[in-house]
Amino acid sequence: MRAFILGLVVAFGLSGCATTQLQTQAKTTRAISLSPQVLSDKRVWLRVTGTQASILELKEPLGEALQSRGVTLVADEKDASIALHVHTLFAHNLKEAANYHAAGVGGGVAGVFSRASGSSSSDSILVGVGVALAMGVADRALADEVYRAIVEVSMRVKEGSAWGVEERTRVLAEALKMGLEPQEAKETMEKQVVYHIAEILH
């Protein structure tokens, strides 16, 4: 567990210095690769959910991004060739993460990661807050100017008449700037997250 948390910090650490220019970064924790055969029939049933610890609104922009990549969105899972579930665990600034932590939403970081992987709303917040705090910030004064989003992506592909094994990844997004306003951070992280998810189906 300690190695996993350290890996997040190393792979997705901050410079620790805010500037007047917006700094952003985003990445996935693991790649999901789809075969050309799967990508030839992109009928997607999309489900988008989130916790109360999220300022993101992903359903509409993600739907538009997928359609621009040749995806047909279907209303019923039975009509889909791909089932895509996007669940935001946490998306806010580090000050808000610390507030959730202090309020007892999650115990220590290690405790957060030992819990379930987000199957319930409370566990989702625990995991999201844990990741946000584990990634750290060098200067605590920047806590309300550093925004992070942790979004879990689950995907299943239909094999014949049955669904195949579920594949999962997480998109980690970050926005940092002196005096960064929530709306700007929200729009920035939404674009980052949407791009990384939509590219799976490109």
HELIX and SHEET records of a PDB file:
HELIX    1   1 ARG A    2  ALA A   11  1                                  10    
HELIX    2   2 PRO A   36  LEU A   39  1                                   4    
HELIX    3   3 LYS A   59  SER A   68  1                                  10    
HELIX    4   4 GLU A   77  ASP A   79  5                                   3    
HELIX    5   5 LEU A   94  ALA A  102  1                                   9    
HELIX    6   6 VAL A  109  SER A  114  1                                   6    
HELIX    7   7 SER A  121  ALA A  134  1                                  14    
HELIX    8   8 ARG A  140  LEU A  142  5                                   3    
HELIX    9   9 PRO A  182  ALA A  198  1                                  17    
HELIX   10  10 GLU A  199  LEU A  201  5                                   3    
SHEET    1   A 6 GLN A  23  THR A  28  0                                        
SHEET    2   A 6 GLU A 167  LEU A 176 -1                                        
SHEET    3   A 6 VAL A 146  GLU A 159 -1                                        
SHEET    4   A 6 ILE A  82  ASN A  93 -1                                        
SHEET    5   A 6 ARG A  43  GLY A  50  1                                        
SHEET    6   A 6 THR A  72  LEU A  73  1                                        
SHEET    1   B 4 GLN A  23  THR A  28  0                                        
SHEET    2   B 4 GLU A 167  LEU A 176 -1                                        
SHEET    3   B 4 VAL A 146  GLU A 159 -1                                        
SHEET    4   B 4 ALA A 162  TRP A 163 -1                                        
END                                                                             
